[in-house]
Amino acid sequence: MVKKLVLILGIILVATYANAQVLNMNDAQAAAKKENKLILIKFSGSDWCGPCILLKKTIFDSSEFQSFANKKLALINADFPRQKKNQLSKEQQEQNDKLAEKYNPQGDFPFLVLTDANGSILKTWNGYDKKHTVEDYIKEINSYIK
């Protein structure tokens, strides 16, 4: 019984998080304009960047951040995996490369970019700081929401 409940909760959590994800900037901008949201671009190396993995686990996978993101953000995960088994489609790689050219030309990982619906940069975060909590991120992002 408990295992079934945990499985159901896990599926709900994944479905909720998946709904917040947007695959490209055009979709993110359309959603942001339509729903009065900001855009958060997450540059990560999901299978090689230790700080990226920690940031995902401690911040982005938290139910508190996911709930906030569903209401206030259009999320783009610009991932740059290295392992062959984790490679993205050619189209997704090209989209991520274009995002990196514009928003992360220095190639930092992890790197977060908060933009308005038009793609203008409002705030950036570079790296992973253990002391930076979910509440800190939410408070900072909320300061840009009108």
Order of alpha helices (4+ residues) and beta strands (2+ residues): alpha-beta-alpha-beta-alpha-alpha-beta-alpha-beta-beta-alpha
